[in-house]
Amino acid sequence: MDLRTLEAAMHAFVQSKGWYEANSPHPQTSKNLAISLMLEASEVLEHYQWGDSAPDSTELAGELADVLLYLLQLASLNGIDLGQAVMDKLKINQNRTWE
């Protein structure tokens, strides 16, 4: 599945909940989405908090999906082609070294 298909499905979901409406109790601003992205990323980390064993894959998949949904929405609302941004970043990183 490509990013455009996922992005369209995400926008349809958010629209269906009324979250893009001006009077929404969940305003979909860049700031709010960035905060939500970090909160969801923290929920991924929470699965590893007290042990080294792999978390339940179904629960982890749900948390990773939440992270991706917020990331897609944040990129889209800021006019960022996330696929192109990834390719550009990989090109930059190709010439970097890490110590």
Buried (B, 14 or more C-beta within 10 A) or exposed (E): EEBEEBBEEBBEEBEEEEBBEEEEEEEBEEEBBBEBBEEBBEBBEEBEEEEEEEBEEEEBEEBBEBBBBBBBBBBBBEEEBBEEEEEEEEEEEEEEEEE
